[in-house]
């Protein structure tokens, strides 16, 4: 493990030594599971999902003023603008696995500082700090395409949730744990109020079967929310996979228009699993922007995106093989032209 036992003990001490923590977490399964692991351990504080961009904005200060926490935790958020930290008057604990830059004015934990290629999910680190809720930790890690060492322990406790697998994609798209992974993704879609209602329910769910088998009213609510979103998702996914399958070029692009539902990450992940030889771009048109997810199993996307964005109105980043991108609609075709040339 890239973080030391001492660092995990420090993280746990940060949790133990506060009374009113405020948690900001990324709007994917890894970020959600990281928050759940900490909140279910601490049983105090408030959680805020960060949906605006891959960085913490100064608007976050409004929530700090509202809740008046004695400590702030930032989980699985890749940020490039740290100026707001100077205005936060309480300790900030930042646990992340994007990039490898050191952050001032915060207690910063990132495995890439010591091992630049180490991509352990945030939920993996959070679990190693609190050592509880194994099923949530396994879900967050596998959703982030990472097989943790404790998955064998998970299999013994929940033997029916995972079948034979060779890689994370086999679990995500061919198992009951994979269905839970999609459920956790889909409850993060839609209006903030509805999202946070489902998140609050997850802080109280006792085990995965409460959701999968609708074993409790709370679990049934989460499952029904998943079904509601899935009815919108499935037709878009079907059309995207058909388009990508029929694309003869190495770069496969699928764009759709939707003001409400952000599915680019979900679609791009499944598209890459089905067509690993392709470089995938899934773009959602919203207002005057194209909000994109890019995937590749073969190349480092980050420098290619940076080169292709030069002089255009947009920004992007993330992991080497999985990136997000926002770009003005008028610059999208030029970005694709450059991207195609570069690859």
N, C-alpha and C positions, 0 to 999 in steps of 0.2 A: 504494500500500500504506500502511495506517495506521501500521504500525510502521516506523521509520526504518532505514536501512542500519546505523547505529550500534547500534540496539537488537538487530538480528539478529546483529551481530558480538559484542555483549555475551553474548547467549544461547549462541552457539557457544563463547565463551571460558569460560563457566560449565561447559560440558561438557568442554572440553579441560583444565580446571584441577582436575578431581576424579579420584579413583582408584576410589572405591566408591560410586557414586550409587545412590539409592533413588528409583524412579519410582512415583508414584501416578497412576493414570489412570482416567478415566470409563469406564463399561461400555457404551459404544456404539462405532460404527466410527470416529468422529472421535477419540475418546480412545485407542482401541486403535492406530490408525495413528500418532497423535502419539507414543505410547510406542515403537512399532516403529521409527519414523524416528530417534529419539534413541538407542535401544538398539543398533540395527544400525550406527549411526555410532560410538558409543562402545565397543561390544563388552565392556562391563563393567557390573557392578551387578546390581540386582534390580528386578523389576516387580511391582506390587500393583494389582489391579483394584479399584476402589471401587464396591461394589454396594449399600451400606447405605442411602444417601440421596444427594441432590444436594449434600451438604456433607461435608467432611472431619471425622470425629469424633475425639474424644480417644483412642479405641481405636487409632488409627493410631500413637500413641506406642509401643504394644507392638512394632510392626514396626520402628520406629526403634531401640528397645532391642535387638531381636533381631539386626538386620543391622549396626548401628553404622556407618551411612554417613557419609561426609565431606561429602555435599551431598544435599539432598532436592529432587526436582522434582515439582511438582503440575501435571497436564496435563488441561485440559478439565473441571475440576471447579468448579461454581458453589457457593461456600460463603458462609454468612452468619455462621458462628461461627469467629472467628479466635483465640480464647483459647489454643488449643493451640500457636500459633506462639511464644508467650512461653516455652513449655517445651521447644521444639526448640533444641538447643544448636549446631546446624550451620546453614550458610546454606540458605535455602529459595528456590528459583526457581519462580515460579508463572506459567504461561502459560495464558491462558483468553480466552474471548470472551463470557462471560455478564455482564450488568450492566455497570457502569462505575465502581464504587467503588474507591478506592485502598486498598491493603492495606499495613498497617504490618508491620514485622519480616520482610519478604520482598522479594526482587527480583521485581517484579510487572509483567507484560507483557500488556496488553489493548488492542486497537485502539479500543475504545469510550471510552477515556479521552480521546483526542483527537477521535474522531469517533463520537458516541453511537449512530449508526445503522449503523455498520460492523460487519458480522457475519461477518468472515472466520473460517473454522474454525481450530481449534487446529492441526490437521494442516497447514494452509496455512502457518501461521507457523513450525512446526517444519521444514517442508521448506525454507523460505527461509533458515533458519539453517544447515542441514547440506548442502543441495543434493545429495541422493542418494536413490535408491529412488523414482523418479518414479511408478511404478505404485501404490505404497502411498499416496503423497501424493494422487494423483488419486482413488483409491478413497475415502479419508477425506473429501476435499472434497465430492465428488458425493454421498456418503452423507448429508452434512449439508446437502444442497440448495444447493450453491454451485458455480458453474462457474469454476474458476481460469483465469487467463490461460495457464498452461502446459499446458492441456488440448490445444491444438493440437500441442505437442511430444509429448505422450503419444500422440496419434492417429497421428503419424508413426512412432513406435516400436512401437505395438501397433495397427495399422490395422483389425484384425478385432474388436476388443473394443467398439467403439462404432459404431453406425450413425447415420443422420440423427436429429437431435433439435432440439427447440425449447426445452426446459427440463430441469432435472435429473431430473424424474419420468420423462421419456421414456427417459433412460439407465438409471435405477434399475429400471424395470419392463419394458424392451424391449431389453436388450443383454447381452452377455457380462460386461461390467464390472458391470452390475446384478446378475448372478448372483453375482459375487464379493462384491459389497456384502452380499447376503443371507447368503452363507457366513460372512463376517466377523461379521455380527450373530449368527448361530446358534451359532457356537462359543463365544460369551460366555454362552450359556444353560446352566443346570444346575449341578452340583456344582462347587465351587471347584477341587478337585483336577483334574477333567477339563478345566475351562476353562483353567487355567494350563498343562496339558500341551499343549493346542492352541496357546496363545499362545507357548510355548517353541518349538514347531515352526515357527511363523511367523517367529521371529527368524532362522531358518536357510534358509527357502524362497528360492530364487534368482530365480524369476520367476512370474508369474501362471499360466502354463501348467502348472507343476508341480501346481497345484491343479485347474484346470479339466479337464485331460486325465489327471489321476492319473498324471503322468509320473514321480513318484518315490514311494517308500513313505511319505515324510513328507506329500507332497501328497495321496496316497490316504487317509491317516488323517484329514486335515482334511476332505476331501470326504465321507468316510463319516460323520463326526461331523455334518456338515451334513444329510445324508440322514436320519439318525436323528432329528434335531430337526424336520426338515421334515415328517416323517410325522405328528407331533403338531400342527404348525402349520396345515397345509392345511385340515383340517376346520373348525377354529376360524375361519380367515380366510373360508372359503366362507360359513359361517353369518353372520358379521359383515357381509360385503358384501351378502348377501341382506336382512338386517334393515335396514341403512341405506338400501338402494335402495327398500325399501317404506315408509320413514318419510317422511311428507308434511310434517312440521314442519322448520323451519330447523335446529333442534338435533337431531342424530341420536346416540342413545345405544345402546351395546351393552355388556352386562356378561356376564362368564363367570367360572366358579369353577375355579381351578387353583392348587394349593399349590407347584407345582414350576416351571412354565414362564412366564416373563414375556414376553408378546408384545404388550403394549398399544402400545408405540411402533411396532413393525413394522406392526401392523394399522391404526393411526390414520394413518400416513403413506400407506399404499396406499389407504385409504378416502378420504382427502382428494384424492389424485390422481384417483381414479375419480369422486368427487363433489365437485368444488371449490366448489360453491355451498353446501355444508353446513358447519355447525360440528360437529365430530366429538368425541365423548367415548367412549373405550374404557376400560372398567373391569374390573380383575381382582380378584375377591374372594379374599382370603387371610386366614385367621384372622378377626379382627374388623375388618379394614380393607378399604377399596376403594383399590386402587392404579391410578391413572388416567393416561392420556395424552390431551391435548386438542390439537386442531388447527383452524386456520382460515386461509383464504387472504385473508380480507377485513378482519379486525379484530384489534386488539391485545388479546390474551387476558389479559395480566398484570394490569391494573387491574380487569378484570371478575372474575378469580379472587379477587383480594384482597377485593373488595367482597362477593362471594358467600360467602367463608369467614368473614366477621366473626362472632365469637362461637361458631363451630363448632370442633370438634376435628379440625384438619387443617392442612396446609401445602402450598404449591405455588409454582412459579416456573419460570423457563427463558427462552425466547425469546418475542418478541412473538406469533409465529404457531404456536409449538410449545412446550407446557408439560407438566410433570409435576405430579401431585397425589396426595397421600396423605390419606385422610380416614376417620374412623371410620364403620363400616357404618351405624350408627344415624343419622348426620348426612347420609348421601349423598343421600337423597331431597330433603331441605330445600336442600342445596347445588344440586341440579339445578333445583329450583323457582326459586330466586333467579337462577341462571344464565340460565334461560329468560326470566325477567322482564327481566333487564338487557340481553340481546341484542335 
